[in-house]
Amino acid sequence: MKKRILWLITARSGSKSIPHKNIKLLGGHPLLSYRIKSVIDTDFGYDIWISTDSKEYALIAKEYGAEVPFIRPIELSNDTSSSTAVVLHAMEHAKKNNKEYDYIGVLEPTSPFIKSRHLNEAVNLLQENEEALAVVAVKESRPHKIFIQKDGKYLVELSKNLESLNVLGRQAFEKEITPSGGFYISKWAAFLEKKSFYTPKTLSFVVDEISGVEIDEPIDWHFAEFIFKNKLND
């Protein structure tokens, strides 16, 4: 049985590192449009909602096939706003409007290279694992934590970590993973209870290096343009 999913694309207008990043054109289309398309091409039942504080963003999202059932309140649209509160706000809106879903999924516009196949596979993985509560996109972490220390004048911690190492190649270390920002999917009731996508029963879904690109800073944007220009995301 196909699961009914509410996909929430979070797209506030207050980006400082890249002004109006979420609607900036990448490959000829607004950044947020790629997340909408990735859902439209999936195999399951869904609704796509944009949670935004901007009427301009709302109009653009509608052009690409998303719904905008509300404009996000000011108190949920600043730099310190809780992402959990944003999700719960949308879920409460669904409840008030008698909308029922099996899963809640959050997509951030800053991960434009996640494809519909990733979403299909992730939802199927969650559906197949009855004990699991959620699934989150992750990518390989670089560098390994042994190469990281707190900022300081001297490399005291690094020197201690590395003095006993004979081999520094990647193959010498166990693989580590970190959230990629690509997607966060939870069983509806589980999120209402845990109020988080991260629990001991959250599945990891590893994406490749290109799919795991997350656009936060201008250098990330330039890399994303390079990917499009060279068709590395196909």
C-alpha positions as CSV (number, residue, x, y, z in Angstrom):
1,M,0.0,0.0,0.0
2,K,1.4,3.4,-1.0
3,K,2.1,5.7,1.8
4,R,0.6,9.2,1.8
5,I,3.3,11.8,2.5
6,L,3.2,15.5,3.2
7,W,6.4,17.0,1.8
8,L,7.3,20.3,3.4
9,I,9.8,22.5,1.5
10,T,11.2,25.1,3.9
11,A,12.0,28.3,2.1
12,R,12.2,31.4,4.1
13,S,13.5,34.6,2.5
14,G,16.1,35.7,4.9
15,S,19.3,34.1,3.6
16,K,22.3,36.3,4.4
17,S,25.2,34.4,2.8
18,I,23.5,34.3,-0.6
19,P,20.6,36.8,-0.7
20,H,17.3,35.2,-1.9
21,K,19.2,32.0,-2.3
22,N,16.0,29.8,-2.4
23,I,14.7,31.5,-5.6
24,K,18.1,32.3,-7.2
25,L,18.3,30.7,-10.7
26,L,20.4,27.6,-11.0
27,G,20.5,25.9,-14.3
28,G,17.8,28.3,-15.5
29,H,15.3,27.5,-12.7
30,P,14.7,28.8,-9.1
31,L,16.6,26.7,-6.5
32,L,13.4,25.6,-4.7
33,S,12.0,24.2,-8.0
34,Y,14.3,21.2,-8.0
35,R,12.9,19.9,-4.7
36,I,9.3,20.3,-6.1
37,K,10.3,18.3,-9.2
38,S,12.0,15.6,-7.2
39,V,8.6,14.9,-5.5
40,I,6.4,15.2,-8.5
41,D,8.4,12.4,-10.2
42,T,8.1,9.9,-7.3
43,D,5.9,6.8,-7.1
44,F,3.8,7.5,-4.0
45,G,0.9,9.7,-3.0
46,Y,1.9,13.1,-1.8
47,D,1.1,16.7,-1.2
48,I,3.8,19.4,-1.6
49,W,3.6,22.4,0.7
50,I,6.0,25.3,0.8
51,S,6.6,26.9,4.2
52,T,7.7,30.4,3.4
53,D,7.4,33.9,4.8
54,S,7.5,35.4,1.3
55,K,4.5,35.9,-1.0
56,E,7.0,36.2,-3.9
57,Y,8.4,32.7,-3.0
58,A,4.9,31.4,-2.7
59,L,4.0,32.5,-6.2
60,I,7.1,30.9,-7.7
61,A,6.5,27.7,-5.8
62,K,2.9,27.5,-7.2
63,E,4.2,28.0,-10.7
64,Y,6.2,24.8,-10.3
65,G,3.4,22.7,-8.8
66,A,3.6,23.2,-5.1
67,E,0.8,24.3,-2.7
68,V,1.1,27.2,-0.3
69,P,-1.6,26.7,2.3
70,F,-0.2,29.4,4.6
71,I,2.4,32.1,4.9
72,R,4.8,31.2,7.7
73,P,4.4,33.4,10.8
74,I,7.1,36.0,11.5
75,E,8.1,34.2,14.7
76,L,9.0,31.1,12.7
77,S,10.9,33.0,10.1
78,N,14.0,34.4,11.8
79,D,17.6,33.1,12.2
80,T,16.8,31.5,15.5
81,S,13.6,29.8,14.6
82,S,13.4,26.2,15.4
83,S,13.1,23.8,12.5
84,T,11.0,21.5,14.7
85,A,8.5,24.3,15.3
86,V,8.3,25.0,11.6
87,V,7.4,21.3,10.9
88,L,4.9,21.1,13.8
89,H,3.3,24.3,12.5
90,A,2.6,22.6,9.2
91,M,1.4,19.4,10.8
92,E,-1.0,21.3,13.0
93,H,-2.3,23.1,9.9
94,A,-2.9,19.7,8.2
95,K,-4.8,18.5,11.3
96,K,-7.0,21.6,11.4
97,N,-7.9,21.0,7.8
98,N,-8.6,17.3,8.2
99,K,-5.6,16.2,6.1
100,E,-4.2,12.8,7.0
101,Y,-0.8,11.5,6.2
102,D,1.4,8.5,7.0
103,Y,4.7,10.3,6.8
104,I,6.1,13.8,7.1
105,G,9.1,14.7,4.9
106,V,11.2,17.9,4.9
107,L,13.1,19.0,1.9
108,E,15.5,22.0,1.9
109,P,16.0,24.0,-1.3
110,T,19.8,24.0,-0.6
111,S,20.1,20.3,-1.7
112,P,19.0,20.5,-5.4
113,F,20.7,17.3,-6.6
114,I,18.6,14.9,-4.7
115,K,16.5,12.9,-7.3
116,S,13.1,11.3,-7.1
117,R,14.8,7.9,-7.1
118,H,16.5,8.8,-3.8
119,L,13.1,9.7,-2.3
120,N,11.5,6.5,-3.6
121,E,14.3,4.4,-2.2
122,A,14.3,6.2,1.2
123,V,10.5,5.9,1.6
124,N,10.6,2.2,0.6
125,L,13.4,1.6,3.1
126,L,11.4,3.2,5.9
127,Q,8.3,1.3,4.9
128,E,10.2,-2.0,4.9
129,N,11.7,-1.5,8.4
130,E,8.7,-1.6,10.8
131,E,10.8,-0.7,13.9
132,A,12.3,2.3,12.2
133,L,10.8,5.8,13.0
134,A,12.6,7.9,10.4
135,V,15.2,8.1,7.6
136,V,17.7,10.9,7.0
137,A,20.0,11.5,4.0
138,V,23.7,11.3,4.9
139,K,27.0,11.5,3.1
140,E,30.5,10.5,3.9
141,S,32.1,12.8,6.4
142,R,35.3,14.5,5.4
143,P,37.7,15.0,7.0
144,H,37.8,12.3,9.6
145,K,37.4,13.6,13.2
146,I,41.0,12.7,13.9
147,F,42.0,15.6,11.7
148,I,39.9,18.1,13.6
149,Q,40.6,20.1,16.8
150,K,39.2,23.3,18.4
151,D,40.5,26.5,17.0
152,G,43.8,27.5,18.7
153,K,47.3,28.9,18.2
154,Y,49.0,25.6,18.4
155,L,47.9,22.2,16.9
156,V,48.1,20.5,20.3
157,E,45.2,18.0,19.8
158,L,46.1,17.3,16.2
159,S,49.7,16.5,17.0
160,K,48.6,14.1,19.6
161,N,46.1,12.4,17.3
162,L,48.6,12.1,14.4
163,E,51.9,11.3,16.1
164,S,51.2,7.6,16.2
165,L,49.8,7.3,12.7
166,N,51.9,5.6,10.0
167,V,49.3,5.7,7.3
168,L,47.2,8.8,6.5
169,G,45.3,7.6,3.4
170,R,41.4,7.4,3.6
171,Q,41.6,3.6,3.5
172,A,43.2,3.7,7.0
173,F,40.0,5.0,8.7
174,E,36.5,3.6,9.2
175,K,33.9,5.4,7.2
176,E,32.1,8.2,9.0
177,I,28.8,9.8,7.9
178,T,27.1,13.1,8.5
179,P,23.7,14.5,7.6
180,S,23.7,15.8,4.0
181,G,20.6,18.0,4.2
182,G,19.0,16.1,1.3
183,F,15.8,14.9,3.1
184,Y,14.3,14.1,6.4
185,I,11.4,11.7,6.5
186,S,9.5,10.5,9.6
187,K,6.5,8.4,10.3
188,W,3.8,11.0,11.2
189,A,3.0,9.8,14.7
190,A,6.7,9.3,15.5
191,F,7.5,12.9,14.8
192,L,4.6,14.2,16.8
193,E,5.9,12.1,19.7
194,K,9.7,12.6,19.4
195,K,9.6,16.0,17.8
196,S,12.7,15.2,15.9
197,F,13.9,13.3,12.9
198,Y,16.8,12.0,14.9
199,T,16.2,9.1,17.2
200,P,18.0,5.8,17.9
201,K,15.6,4.3,15.3
202,T,16.4,6.7,12.5
203,L,17.7,5.0,9.4
204,S,20.7,6.4,7.5
205,F,20.4,6.7,3.7
206,V,23.8,7.4,2.1
207,V,23.9,9.6,-1.0
208,D,26.8,10.1,-3.3
209,E,29.1,13.1,-3.3
210,I,27.2,15.1,-6.0
211,S,23.7,14.3,-4.6
212,G,25.0,15.3,-1.1
213,V,26.0,18.8,-2.2
214,E,24.4,21.4,0.1
215,I,24.5,25.1,-0.9
216,D,25.2,27.3,2.1
217,E,27.9,29.7,1.1
218,P,28.8,31.4,-2.2
219,I,31.6,28.8,-2.9
220,D,28.9,26.1,-2.8
221,W,26.8,28.0,-5.3
222,H,29.8,28.2,-7.7
223,F,30.3,24.4,-7.3
224,A,26.6,23.8,-8.0
225,E,26.9,25.8,-11.2
226,F,30.0,23.8,-12.2
227,I,28.0,20.6,-11.6
228,F,25.2,21.8,-13.9
229,K,27.5,23.1,-16.6
230,N,29.3,19.8,-16.8
231,K,26.2,17.7,-16.3
232,L,27.6,15.9,-13.4
233,N,24.2,15.5,-11.8
234,D,22.6,13.5,-14.6
